[in-house]
Amino acid sequence: MIRVLLVDDHPVVREGLRGMLEAEPDLTVVGEASSGTEAVRLATDLAPDIVLMDLRMPGMDGVAATAEIVAGPAPPRVMVLTTYESDADILRAVAAGATGYLLKDATRTDLAGAVRAAAHGETVLAPSVATKLVQQVRSPAQPPLSAREIDVLRLVARGLTNAEIGTALFISEATVKTHMYRVFTKLDVTDRTAAVTTAMARGLLQ
Protein backbone atom coordinates (compact mmCIF):
# COMPACT_ATOMS: atom_id res chain seq x y z
CA MET A 1 0.00 0.00 0.00
CA ILE A 2 1.12 3.53 -0.78
CA ARG A 3 0.56 5.72 2.28
CA VAL A 4 -0.60 9.28 1.57
CA LEU A 5 -0.81 12.38 3.78
CA LEU A 6 -3.25 15.04 2.58
CA VAL A 7 -2.44 18.71 3.24
CA ASP A 8 -5.08 21.35 2.44
CA ASP A 9 -6.78 24.00 4.53
CA HIS A 10 -10.21 23.22 3.03
CA PRO A 11 -11.97 20.21 4.65
CA VAL A 12 -14.17 19.65 1.61
CA VAL A 13 -11.12 19.36 -0.64
CA ARG A 14 -9.48 16.87 1.72
CA GLU A 15 -12.68 14.83 1.87
CA GLY A 16 -12.88 14.72 -1.91
CA LEU A 17 -9.24 13.70 -2.26
CA ARG A 18 -9.62 10.99 0.37
CA GLY A 19 -12.58 9.54 -1.51
CA MET A 20 -10.71 9.58 -4.82
CA LEU A 21 -7.56 7.97 -3.46
CA GLU A 22 -9.14 5.36 -1.23
CA ALA A 23 -11.22 4.11 -4.18
CA GLU A 24 -7.90 2.73 -5.44
CA PRO A 25 -6.90 -0.70 -4.03
CA ASP A 26 -3.23 0.20 -3.50
CA LEU A 27 -3.61 3.70 -2.00
CA THR A 28 -4.51 4.65 1.56
CA VAL A 29 -4.79 8.02 3.29
CA VAL A 30 -3.02 7.85 6.65
CA GLY A 31 -3.67 11.41 7.79
CA GLU A 32 -4.86 14.93 7.00
CA ALA A 33 -3.33 18.31 7.81
CA SER A 34 -4.90 21.72 7.47
CA SER A 35 -1.70 23.78 7.71
CA GLY A 36 1.96 23.62 6.83
CA THR A 37 2.97 23.35 10.47
CA GLU A 38 0.65 20.39 11.02
CA ALA A 39 1.92 18.79 7.80
CA VAL A 40 5.53 18.88 9.01
CA ARG A 41 4.54 17.22 12.30
CA LEU A 42 2.38 14.52 10.71
CA ALA A 43 4.98 13.77 8.04
CA THR A 44 7.29 12.76 10.89
CA ASP A 45 4.69 11.04 13.07
CA LEU A 46 2.90 9.05 10.33
CA ALA A 47 5.81 8.33 7.94
CA PRO A 48 3.74 8.52 4.72
CA ASP A 49 5.19 7.63 1.34
CA ILE A 50 3.66 10.64 -0.38
CA VAL A 51 2.53 14.06 0.86
CA LEU A 52 -0.07 15.79 -1.32
CA MET A 53 0.65 19.43 -0.54
CA ASP A 54 -1.47 22.51 -1.18
CA LEU A 55 0.57 25.67 -1.76
CA ARG A 56 -1.36 28.52 -0.19
CA MET A 57 -2.42 28.07 3.42
CA PRO A 58 -2.56 30.34 6.47
CA GLY A 59 0.65 30.52 8.47
CA MET A 60 3.34 28.25 7.06
CA ASP A 61 2.62 27.83 3.36
CA GLY A 62 3.13 24.72 1.25
CA VAL A 63 6.56 25.74 -0.03
CA ALA A 64 7.97 26.28 3.48
CA ALA A 65 6.40 23.03 4.69
CA THR A 66 7.83 21.14 1.71
CA ALA A 67 11.32 22.44 2.44
CA GLU A 68 11.10 21.35 6.08
CA ILE A 69 9.69 17.93 5.25
CA VAL A 70 12.30 17.02 2.63
CA ALA A 71 15.09 18.20 4.93
CA GLY A 72 14.17 15.54 7.50
CA PRO A 73 15.60 12.02 7.79
CA ALA A 74 14.17 9.53 5.24
CA PRO A 75 11.60 12.07 4.05
CA PRO A 76 8.48 11.20 2.06
CA ARG A 77 8.10 12.52 -1.45
CA VAL A 78 6.10 15.74 -1.63
CA MET A 79 3.78 16.35 -4.56
CA VAL A 80 2.15 19.76 -4.90
CA LEU A 81 -1.57 19.74 -5.68
CA THR A 82 -2.83 23.26 -6.25
CA THR A 83 -4.99 25.54 -8.37
CA TYR A 84 -2.04 27.86 -9.02
CA GLU A 85 0.44 27.47 -11.88
CA SER A 86 2.34 30.76 -12.05
CA ASP A 87 6.02 30.58 -12.93
CA ALA A 88 6.97 31.85 -9.48
CA ASP A 89 4.86 29.22 -7.69
CA ILE A 90 6.31 26.41 -9.80
CA LEU A 91 9.91 27.53 -9.31
CA ARG A 92 9.45 27.97 -5.55
CA ALA A 93 7.93 24.50 -5.17
CA VAL A 94 10.60 22.78 -7.24
CA ALA A 95 13.37 24.68 -5.44
CA ALA A 96 11.90 23.61 -2.09
CA GLY A 97 12.17 19.94 -3.09
CA ALA A 98 8.76 18.99 -4.48
CA THR A 99 8.92 15.87 -6.65
CA GLY A 100 5.76 16.71 -8.57
CA TYR A 101 3.34 19.51 -9.38
CA LEU A 102 -0.28 18.76 -10.25
CA LEU A 103 -3.36 20.94 -10.62
CA LYS A 104 -6.62 20.32 -8.80
CA ASP A 105 -8.50 19.77 -12.04
CA ALA A 106 -6.73 16.40 -12.44
CA THR A 107 -8.97 13.36 -12.87
CA ARG A 108 -9.03 10.54 -10.33
CA THR A 109 -7.12 8.34 -12.76
CA ASP A 110 -4.44 10.97 -13.35
CA LEU A 111 -4.12 11.70 -9.63
CA ALA A 112 -3.81 8.05 -8.66
CA GLY A 113 -1.28 7.44 -11.44
CA ALA A 114 0.75 10.44 -10.34
CA VAL A 115 0.83 9.24 -6.73
CA ARG A 116 2.04 5.81 -7.85
CA ALA A 117 4.69 7.32 -10.11
CA ALA A 118 5.94 9.65 -7.38
CA ALA A 119 6.09 6.76 -4.91
CA HIS A 120 8.41 5.00 -7.36
CA GLY A 121 10.73 7.99 -7.56
CA GLU A 122 9.46 9.60 -10.76
CA THR A 123 8.95 13.32 -11.21
CA VAL A 124 5.34 14.08 -12.07
CA LEU A 125 4.27 17.36 -13.69
CA ALA A 126 0.95 18.50 -15.06
CA PRO A 127 1.34 19.09 -18.83
CA SER A 128 0.84 22.85 -18.49
CA VAL A 129 3.42 22.98 -15.71
CA ALA A 130 5.95 21.00 -17.75
CA THR A 131 5.41 23.45 -20.61
CA LYS A 132 6.08 26.42 -18.35
CA LEU A 133 9.31 24.86 -17.06
CA VAL A 134 10.49 24.21 -20.62
CA GLN A 135 9.69 27.82 -21.52
CA GLN A 136 11.67 28.99 -18.51
CA VAL A 137 14.70 27.03 -19.72
CA ARG A 138 14.36 28.24 -23.32
CA SER A 139 13.52 31.86 -22.60
CA PRO A 140 16.24 34.50 -22.88
CA ALA A 141 18.22 35.07 -19.72
CA GLN A 142 16.63 37.46 -17.25
CA PRO A 143 18.47 40.75 -16.63
CA PRO A 144 21.17 40.02 -14.05
CA LEU A 145 20.87 41.35 -10.53
CA SER A 146 23.34 44.09 -9.69
CA ALA A 147 25.85 43.61 -6.90
CA ARG A 148 23.85 45.98 -4.70
CA GLU A 149 20.59 44.15 -5.42
CA ILE A 150 22.23 40.89 -4.39
CA ASP A 151 23.52 42.56 -1.21
CA VAL A 152 19.97 43.67 -0.39
CA LEU A 153 18.48 40.27 -1.20
CA ARG A 154 21.07 38.49 0.93
CA LEU A 155 19.98 40.57 3.93
CA VAL A 156 16.33 39.90 3.11
CA ALA A 157 17.15 36.19 3.27
CA ARG A 158 18.52 36.78 6.78
CA GLY A 159 15.16 38.25 7.83
CA LEU A 160 16.09 41.92 8.06
CA THR A 161 13.48 44.62 7.50
CA ASN A 162 13.94 47.36 4.90
CA ALA A 163 14.96 49.80 7.62
CA GLU A 164 17.53 47.36 9.03
CA ILE A 165 18.89 46.68 5.54
CA GLY A 166 19.24 50.42 4.95
CA THR A 167 21.20 50.80 8.17
CA ALA A 168 23.45 47.85 7.35
CA LEU A 169 24.23 49.11 3.84
CA PHE A 170 24.29 52.84 4.69
CA ILE A 171 21.45 53.64 2.29
CA SER A 172 17.96 55.02 2.84
CA GLU A 173 14.91 52.82 3.34
CA ALA A 174 13.45 54.30 0.14
CA THR A 175 16.53 53.14 -1.78
CA VAL A 176 16.11 49.66 -0.33
CA LYS A 177 12.51 49.61 -1.58
CA THR A 178 13.70 50.67 -5.03
CA HIS A 179 16.23 47.84 -5.11
CA MET A 180 13.55 45.35 -4.02
CA TYR A 181 11.17 46.56 -6.74
CA ARG A 182 13.88 45.96 -9.33
CA VAL A 183 14.62 42.51 -7.87
CA PHE A 184 10.92 41.57 -8.05
CA THR A 185 10.78 42.71 -11.68
CA LYS A 186 13.93 40.88 -12.75
CA LEU A 187 12.99 37.64 -10.98
CA ASP A 188 9.30 37.84 -11.99
CA VAL A 189 8.05 37.46 -8.41
CA THR A 190 5.69 39.40 -6.18
CA ASP A 191 6.97 38.92 -2.63
CA ARG A 192 10.17 38.73 -0.59
CA THR A 193 9.99 34.98 0.10
CA ALA A 194 9.58 34.18 -3.59
CA ALA A 195 12.48 36.50 -4.44
CA VAL A 196 14.83 34.71 -2.06
CA THR A 197 13.68 31.22 -3.12
CA THR A 198 13.95 32.02 -6.83
CA ALA A 199 17.36 33.63 -6.41
CA MET A 200 18.60 30.55 -4.57
CA ALA A 201 17.18 28.25 -7.23
CA ARG A 202 19.08 30.21 -9.88
CA GLY A 203 22.32 30.12 -7.91
CA LEU A 204 22.31 33.86 -7.21
CA LEU A 205 22.40 33.36 -3.43
CA GLN A 206 24.29 30.77 -1.44
C-alpha positions in Angstrom: 0.0 0.0 0.0 1.1 3.5 -0.8 0.6 5.7 2.3 -0.6 9.3 1.6 -0.8 12.4 3.8 -3.3 15.0 2.6 -2.4 18.7 3.2 -5.1 21.4 2.4 -6.8 24.0 4.5 -10.2 23.2 3.0 -12.0 20.2 4.7 -14.2 19.6 1.6 -11.1 19.4 -0.6 -9.5 16.9 1.7 -12.7 14.8 1.9 -12.9 14.7 -1.9 -9.2 13.7 -2.3 -9.6 11.0 0.4 -12.6 9.5 -1.5 -10.7 9.6 -4.8 -7.6 8.0 -3.5 -9.1 5.4 -1.2 -11.2 4.1 -4.2 -7.9 2.7 -5.4 -6.9 -0.7 -4.0 -3.2 0.2 -3.5 -3.6 3.7 -2.0 -4.5 4.7 1.6 -4.8 8.0 3.3 -3.0 7.8 6.7 -3.7 11.4 7.8 -4.9 14.9 7.0 -3.3 18.3 7.8 -4.9 21.7 7.5 -1.7 23.8 7.7 2.0 23.6 6.8 3.0 23.3 10.5 0.7 20.4 11.0 1.9 18.8 7.8 5.5 18.9 9.0 4.5 17.2 12.3 2.4 14.5 10.7 5.0 13.8 8.0 7.3 12.8 10.9 4.7 11.0 13.1 2.9 9.1 10.3 5.8 8.3 7.9 3.7 8.5 4.7 5.2 7.6 1.3 3.7 10.6 -0.4 2.5 14.1 0.9 -0.1 15.8 -1.3 0.7 19.4 -0.5 -1.5 22.5 -1.2 0.6 25.7 -1.8 -1.4 28.5 -0.2 -2.4 28.1 3.4 -2.6 30.3 6.5 0.7 30.5 8.5 3.3 28.2 7.1 2.6 27.8 3.4 3.1 24.7 1.3 6.6 25.7 0.0 8.0 26.3 3.5 6.4 23.0 4.7 7.8 21.1 1.7 11.3 22.4 2.4 11.1 21.4 6.1 9.7 17.9 5.2 12.3 17.0 2.6 15.1 18.2 4.9 14.2 15.5 7.5 15.6 12.0 7.8 14.2 9.5 5.2 11.6 12.1 4.1 8.5 11.2 2.1 8.1 12.5 -1.5 6.1 15.7 -1.6 3.8 16.3 -4.6 2.2 19.8 -4.9 -1.6 19.7 -5.7 -2.8 23.3 -6.2 -5.0 25.5 -8.4 -2.0 27.9 -9.0 0.4 27.5 -11.9 2.3 30.8 -12.0 6.0 30.6 -12.9 7.0 31.9 -9.5 4.9 29.2 -7.7 6.3 26.4 -9.8 9.9 27.5 -9.3 9.5 28.0 -5.6 7.9 24.5 -5.2 10.6 22.8 -7.2 13.4 24.7 -5.4 11.9 23.6 -2.1 12.2 19.9 -3.1 8.8 19.0 -4.5 8.9 15.9 -6.6 5.8 16.7 -8.6 3.3 19.5 -9.4 -0.3 18.8 -10.3 -3.4 20.9 -10.6 -6.6 20.3 -8.8 -8.5 19.8 -12.0 -6.7 16.4 -12.4 -9.0 13.4 -12.9 -9.0 10.5 -10.3 -7.1 8.3 -12.8 -4.4 11.0 -13.3 -4.1 11.7 -9.6 -3.8 8.0 -8.7 -1.3 7.4 -11.4 0.8 10.4 -10.3 0.8 9.2 -6.7 2.0 5.8 -7.8 4.7 7.3 -10.1 5.9 9.7 -7.4 6.1 6.8 -4.9 8.4 5.0 -7.4 10.7 8.0 -7.6 9.5 9.6 -10.8 9.0 13.3 -11.2 5.3 14.1 -12.1 4.3 17.4 -13.7 1.0 18.5 -15.1 1.3 19.1 -18.8 0.8 22.8 -18.5 3.4 23.0 -15.7 5.9 21.0 -17.7 5.4 23.4 -20.6 6.1 26.4 -18.3 9.3 24.9 -17.1 10.5 24.2 -20.6 9.7 27.8 -21.5 11.7 29.0 -18.5 14.7 27.0 -19.7 14.4 28.2 -23.3 13.5 31.9 -22.6 16.2 34.5 -22.9 18.2 35.1 -19.7 16.6 37.5 -17.3 18.5 40.8 -16.6 21.2 40.0 -14.1 20.9 41.3 -10.5 23.3 44.1 -9.7 25.8 43.6 -6.9 23.9 46.0 -4.7 20.6 44.1 -5.4 22.2 40.9 -4.4 23.5 42.6 -1.2 20.0 43.7 -0.4 18.5 40.3 -1.2 21.1 38.5 0.9 20.0 40.6 3.9 16.3 39.9 3.1 17.2 36.2 3.3 18.5 36.8 6.8 15.2 38.2 7.8 16.1 41.9 8.1 13.5 44.6 7.5 13.9 47.4 4.9 15.0 49.8 7.6 17.5 47.4 9.0 18.9 46.7 5.5 19.2 50.4 4.9 21.2 50.8 8.2 23.5 47.8 7.4 24.2 49.1 3.8 24.3 52.8 4.7 21.4 53.6 2.3 18.0 55.0 2.8 14.9 52.8 3.3 13.5 54.3 0.1 16.5 53.1 -1.8 16.1 49.7 -0.3 12.5 49.6 -1.6 13.7 50.7 -5.0 16.2 47.8 -5.1 13.5 45.3 -4.0 11.2 46.6 -6.7 13.9 46.0 -9.3 14.6 42.5 -7.9 10.9 41.6 -8.1 10.8 42.7 -11.7 13.9 40.9 -12.8 13.0 37.6 -11.0 9.3 37.8 -12.0 8.1 37.5 -8.4 5.7 39.4 -6.2 7.0 38.9 -2.6 10.2 38.7 -0.6 10.0 35.0 0.1 9.6 34.2 -3.6 12.5 36.5 -4.4 14.8 34.7 -2.1 13.7 31.2 -3.1 13.9 32.0 -6.8 17.4 33.6 -6.4 18.6 30.6 -4.6 17.2 28.3 -7.2 19.1 30.2 -9.9 22.3 30.1 -7.9 22.3 33.9 -7.2 22.4 33.4 -3.4 24.3 30.8 -1.4 
